Amino acid sequence: LVGESVSIADNYAHLSKGDLVFFGKKAIAERRARVTHVGIYIAQYKFIHESGDVRINSFNPGDADYSEYRANTLLRATRVIGVGEARGIRRLASIPYYKTDDQ
């Protein structure tokens, strides 16, 4: 619910390294979309995620690590790196109740 929405249109051209990619059940008339899985985009159509084991898969059908299932269940992408507090991202050090030993 924080960060900046990133378009997944145009063959994933708007995605950047570090963007979060959300997978799940698409919305239908009877229910809203439901996120059930998340990965991190790492470039060139590839994303890293945990599905039993940590793995790298691709959105590109021509790649050996293509995941048709994940491509078909992709719901949206969000950028949190560099968007700052105006978009809901806060550094831990700025949260009053969070303190480390060296603060």
Secondary structure, DSSP 8 states (H G I E B T S, - for coil): --SEEE--HHHHTT--TT-EEEEEE--BTTB--EEEEEEEEEETTEEEEESSSEEEEES-TTSTTB-HHHHHHEEEEEE-TTT-GGGT---GGGSTT---TT-
